[in-house]
Amino acid sequence: MTCIATGVGIRDRWSGLAPPWMTAHPSSVQAQTAGASVWRTNFCGSIPDNVVRTTKLQSLTHDARRRLAAVSLLLLACSAPDALMAQEPRPITLRDAPCEGCRIHVEPVIRLGSVDGAEAFHGNAVMELWSEGLAVHDAYAVGVIRQFDLEGNLVAAFGQAGEGPGEHRIVRHIRVGRGDTLSVYDSGRDVVNRFDPRGKFVDQIWVPPTVFDFVPIGGDRLLVSGIVQTRHAAGFPLHVVRDGTIERSFGNDGTYMPASFDRRLVRSLGQSTQGSIWAAHQMQYTLERWDTAGSLKQVFTRDVPWFGPWDGIETPPNARPPAPLIRGVHEDVDGLLWVFIGVADLNWRPVPFQRSPTGALMPAARAEYDDLYDLIIEVIDPRRGEVIAHTRGTRDFKAMRGGLLFSYEDEPSGVPYYRIWQPRLIRQPPGGPSDA
């Protein structure tokens, strides 16, 4: 039996501050990555000896291929007859399982950006691991999808601002589907444009308004988290959509009828290696695994003082500390579940805000987000119902597919850029050297 835990992190950005049951590990080692230093607290839980831990940058495209294989399993799950559906499982309250000698290591792997030109950025990016690199949309080039290799070099660009096929107004999400097809959600037109691995436009799928997240599940079908106010879909958080037609809706009993936007129906989605979908409630620590036929497979809940359910009433985060939100969920190739949770900064303080051209309140400087939010990472073993690792970072990291994170940063000269980070589980036997 081996174990994993928090350990080495990024200098002044990650801390081990955590619930009281965590224990300090005296043998944490200095990371060799530039900009990294010792974490202040460590803890972990046990995992089977045959678990293969994630490597560094070279593993990114391998993980992407494994996630594409999971999409194929989703196709089989879609065709499962109702008679095979098991009785709904009981919720399992996740328990803490600390151990020694293990840690979560978070390190920078890619830097994107330049002073000007085709590689410059402005902010408000969405990105996805795709086709031996990254697909990125940023406000610097509205409507354009830029493709970068794993060294951070721009290799291609496609799409443009507009109303036609393959064009975009407001890009909210980028997702990868079967055959390495890139799906780009345009909330300005309620469509998903799809491109092949070479960036050639394939087709366009119409989706309902108010989509929070989506996962391609094969062909022209999507599993969507969103609010749909029709007779048979209202009140459900999850919907299988096929070119504008809702084939089925599920995710709760459907008795709650929202008048408009309501975070109680928001789910963060992630693919499972078992051919199903993880759906994480944003407003409470509840994780559900569904198949696309609407059958509930697993439910996990967590009771921790730093994440209590909240009422969904949002105020600008400069008025009061922001409420916790689950930002992303990712199942890795070993079947371990990573949960990324945005929480109020431990040293939260009001920062200057201004209104954007769309009327939204935003910090006057994007770097101010780091004074508003921290990110908590937890790793769960679904087979045991255990939280086996936990750490907290003092930066406003965003989660992306593949279990990666990214952050918006500024050069001393004021030039903005993005840094891509890879969290991974590593092992350090008590009294032995690290295998990082």
KAGI-V549001 format. One record per residue. RES is the residue in three letters. SS is DSSP state (h for helix, s for strand, l for the rest). NEAR is the number of other ideal C-beta (glycine too) atoms within 12 Angstrom. D_CENTER is the distance of its C-alpha to the mean C-alpha in whole Angstrom. Layout:
BEGIN
<<RES	SS	NEAR	D_CENTER> <RES	SS	NEAR	D_CENTER>>
END
This chain:
BEGIN
<<MET	l	21	29> <THR	s	29	26> <CYS	s	36	24> <ILE	s	50	21> <ALA	s	48	20> <THR	l	48	19> <GLY	l	46	22> <VAL	l	37	22> <GLY	s	44	19> <ILE	s	36	20> <ARG	l	23	23> <ASP	l	16	23> <ARG	l	30	19> <TRP	s	44	18> <SER	s	32	20> <GLY	l	34	21> <LEU	l	27	22> <ALA	l	36	21> <PRO	l	24	23> <PRO	l	14	26> <TRP	l	18	26> <MET	l	32	25> <THR	s	23	27> <ALA	l	23	28> <HIS	l	35	28> <PRO	l	16	31> <SER	l	23	31> <SER	l	36	27> <VAL	l	27	28> <GLN	l	19	28> <ALA	l	28	25> <GLN	l	14	26> <THR	l	24	24> <ALA	l	14	25> <GLY	l	24	24> <ALA	s	26	23> <SER	s	24	25> <VAL	l	27	25> <TRP	l	44	23> <ARG	l	29	25> <THR	l	32	24> <ASN	s	43	23> <PHE	l	41	23> <CYS	s	47	22> <GLY	s	41	22> <SER	s	29	24> <ILE	s	34	23> <PRO	l	19	25> <ASP	l	12	27> <ASN	l	10	26> <VAL	l	27	22> <VAL	l	21	22> <ARG	l	33	19> <THR	l	35	17> <THR	l	22	19> <LYS	l	24	19> <LEU	l	29	18> <GLN	l	16	20> <SER	h	27	18> <LEU	h	36	15> <THR	h	24	17> <HIS	h	22	18> <ASP	h	35	15> <ALA	h	36	14> <ARG	h	23	17> <ARG	h	30	17> <ARG	h	38	14> <LEU	h	32	16> <ALA	h	23	19> <ALA	h	37	17> <VAL	h	38	17> <SER	h	23	21> <LEU	h	27	21> <LEU	h	37	19> <LEU	h	26	22> <LEU	h	21	24> <ALA	h	34	23> <CYS	h	31	23> <SER	l	18	27> <ALA	l	22	28> <PRO	l	12	31> <ASP	h	12	31> <ALA	h	8	33> <LEU	h	14	31> <MET	l	19	28> <ALA	l	16	28> <GLN	l	9	29> <GLU	l	19	26> <PRO	l	18	25> <ARG	l	13	26> <PRO	l	21	23> <ILE	s	25	22> <THR	s	19	22> <LEU	l	31	20> <ARG	s	21	23> <ASP	s	30	22> <ALA	l	30	24> <PRO	l	31	24> <CYS	l	32	26> <GLU	l	31	27> <GLY	l	33	27> <CYS	s	45	23> <ARG	s	50	20> <ILE	s	53	17> <HIS	s	46	17> <VAL	s	49	15> <GLU	s	35	17> <PRO	s	34	17> <VAL	s	35	17> <ILE	s	32	17> <ARG	s	29	19> <LEU	s	37	19> <GLY	l	36	22> <SER	l	22	25> <VAL	l	14	28> <ASP	l	13	29> <GLY	h	14	29> <ALA	h	22	26> <GLU	h	27	24> <ALA	l	24	24> <PHE	l	37	21> <HIS	l	22	21> <GLY	l	28	18> <ASN	l	27	15> <ALA	l	37	14> <VAL	s	34	11> <MET	s	39	11> <GLU	s	42	10> <LEU	s	42	12> <TRP	s	45	15> <SER	l	32	18> <GLU	l	25	19> <GLY	s	34	17> <LEU	s	43	15> <ALA	s	43	15> <VAL	s	45	15> <HIS	s	42	16> <ASP	l	35	17> <ALA	h	25	20> <TYR	h	28	23> <ALA	h	26	23> <VAL	l	25	22> <GLY	l	28	22> <VAL	l	31	22> <ILE	s	44	19> <ARG	s	43	20> <GLN	s	35	19> <PHE	s	38	20> <ASP	s	24	20> <LEU	l	29	19> <GLU	l	18	22> <GLY	l	27	21> <ASN	l	20	23> <LEU	s	27	23> <VAL	s	25	25> <ALA	s	27	25> <ALA	s	23	24> <PHE	s	31	24> <GLY	l	34	24> <GLN	s	25	26> <ALA	s	22	26> <GLY	l	18	28> <GLU	l	18	28> <GLY	l	17	29> <PRO	l	23	28> <GLY	l	29	25> <GLU	s	26	25> <HIS	s	36	23> <ARG	l	24	23> <ILE	l	24	20> <VAL	s	38	17> <ARG	s	29	13> <HIS	s	38	11> <ILE	s	39	12> <ARG	s	45	11> <VAL	s	40	13> <GLY	l	41	16> <ARG	h	32	19> <GLY	h	24	21> <ASP	h	31	19> <THR	l	34	19> <LEU	s	47	17> <SER	s	48	16> <VAL	s	49	16> <TYR	s	42	16> <ASP	s	39	19> <SER	l	26	19> <GLY	l	22	22> <ARG	l	28	24> <ASP	l	28	22> <VAL	s	36	21> <VAL	s	42	19> <ASN	s	41	21> <ARG	s	38	21> <PHE	s	37	22> <ASP	l	23	23> <PRO	l	25	22> <ARG	l	18	25> <GLY	l	28	23> <LYS	l	18	26> <PHE	s	25	26> <VAL	s	27	26> <ASP	s	22	26> <GLN	s	27	24> <ILE	s	34	23> <TRP	s	24	24> <VAL	l	41	21> <PRO	l	34	22> <PRO	l	26	21> <THR	l	28	19> <VAL	s	39	16> <PHE	s	39	12> <ASP	s	41	10> <PHE	s	42	12> <VAL	s	46	12> <PRO	s	46	15> <ILE	l	42	18> <GLY	l	29	21> <GLY	l	27	23> <ASP	l	25	23> <ARG	s	34	21> <LEU	s	44	17> <LEU	s	48	16> <VAL	s	49	15> <SER	s	44	14> <GLY	s	40	16> <ILE	l	32	20> <VAL	l	36	23> <GLN	l	23	26> <THR	l	20	29> <ARG	l	12	31> <HIS	l	16	29> <ALA	l	30	25> <ALA	l	26	26> <GLY	l	26	24> <PHE	l	35	22> <PRO	l	42	18> <LEU	s	49	17> <HIS	s	47	19> <VAL	s	39	20> <VAL	s	38	21> <ARG	s	25	24> <ASP	l	21	25> <GLY	l	22	25> <THR	s	22	26> <ILE	s	28	25> <GLU	s	26	26> <ARG	s	28	25> <SER	s	33	23> <PHE	s	33	22> <GLY	l	39	19> <ASN	l	26	22> <ASP	l	13	26> <GLY	l	23	26> <THR	l	10	28> <TYR	l	17	26> <MET	l	20	27> <PRO	l	24	25> <ALA	l	12	27> <SER	l	14	24> <PHE	l	18	21> <ASP	l	24	20> <ARG	h	29	17> <ARG	h	30	18> <LEU	h	37	17> <VAL	l	32	14> <ARG	s	42	11> <SER	s	39	7> <LEU	s	45	8> <GLY	s	41	8> <GLN	s	47	11> <SER	l	38	13> <THR	l	29	16> <GLN	l	24	18> <GLY	l	31	18> <SER	l	36	16> <ILE	s	48	13> <TRP	s	45	11> <ALA	s	44	11> <ALA	s	45	10> <HIS	s	38	13> <GLN	l	36	12> <MET	l	29	15> <GLN	l	30	16> <TYR	l	35	15> <THR	s	34	15> <LEU	s	42	13> <GLU	s	40	15> <ARG	s	39	16> <TRP	s	45	17> <ASP	l	38	19> <THR	l	44	20> <ALA	l	30	23> <GLY	l	30	22> <SER	l	29	23> <LEU	s	30	21> <LYS	s	30	21> <GLN	s	32	19> <VAL	s	28	19> <PHE	s	37	18> <THR	s	24	18> <ARG	l	35	18> <ASP	l	20	21> <VAL	s	27	21> <PRO	l	13	22> <TRP	l	25	20> <PHE	s	30	18> <GLY	l	15	20> <PRO	l	21	20> <TRP	l	24	21> <ASP	l	13	23> <GLY	l	21	20> <ILE	l	15	23> <GLU	l	20	21> <THR	l	16	23> <PRO	l	20	22> <PRO	l	29	21> <ASN	l	25	24> <ALA	l	18	26> <ARG	l	16	25> <PRO	l	24	22> <PRO	l	28	19> <ALA	l	29	18> <PRO	l	35	15> <LEU	s	36	11> <ILE	s	43	9> <ARG	s	34	6> <GLY	s	40	3> <VAL	s	42	5> <HIS	s	45	7> <GLU	s	38	10> <ASP	l	41	12> <VAL	l	29	16> <ASP	l	31	17> <GLY	l	28	16> <LEU	s	40	14> <LEU	s	42	11> <TRP	s	49	9> <VAL	s	45	8> <PHE	s	44	7> <ILE	s	39	9> <GLY	s	35	11> <VAL	s	37	15> <ALA	s	31	18> <ASP	l	31	19> <LEU	l	25	22> <ASN	l	16	24> <TRP	l	24	23> <ARG	l	18	26> <PRO	l	21	26> <VAL	l	27	26> <PRO	l	17	28> <PHE	s	21	26> <GLN	s	17	27> <ARG	s	13	27> <SER	l	15	25> <PRO	l	10	27> <THR	l	13	25> <GLY	l	8	26> <ALA	l	13	23> <LEU	s	20	23> <MET	s	24	22> <PRO	s	27	23> <ALA	l	17	25> <ALA	l	20	24> <ARG	h	30	20> <ALA	h	23	21> <GLU	h	25	21> <TYR	h	33	18> <ASP	h	28	18> <ASP	h	28	21> <LEU	l	36	19> <TYR	s	37	16> <ASP	s	35	15> <LEU	s	44	12> <ILE	s	45	12> <ILE	s	50	11> <GLU	s	48	12> <VAL	s	49	13> <ILE	s	44	15> <ASP	s	36	18> <PRO	l	34	18> <ARG	l	22	21> <ARG	l	23	23> <GLY	l	25	21> <GLU	s	31	20> <VAL	s	46	18> <ILE	s	44	19> <ALA	s	49	17> <HIS	s	49	16> <THR	s	49	16> <ARG	s	39	16> <GLY	s	40	15> <THR	l	33	17> <ARG	l	36	15> <ASP	l	34	13> <PHE	l	40	10> <LYS	s	32	7> <ALA	s	38	4> <MET	l	41	4> <ARG	h	45	6> <GLY	h	47	8> <GLY	h	40	7> <LEU	s	42	8> <LEU	s	42	8> <PHE	s	44	10> <SER	s	39	13> <TYR	s	35	16> <GLU	s	32	19> <ASP	s	22	23> <GLU	l	18	26> <PRO	l	8	29> <SER	l	11	30> <GLY	l	13	28> <VAL	l	22	26> <PRO	s	30	22> <TYR	s	33	20> <TYR	s	42	16> <ARG	s	34	16> <ILE	s	39	13> <TRP	s	40	12> <GLN	s	39	12> <PRO	s	48	12> <ARG	s	45	15> <LEU	s	45	17> <ILE	s	40	21> <ARG	s	36	24> <GLN	l	35	27> <PRO	l	22	30> <PRO	l	20	32> <GLY	l	12	34> <GLY	l	14	33> <PRO	l	13	31> <SER	l	27	28> <ASP	l	20	26> <ALA	l	30	24>>
END
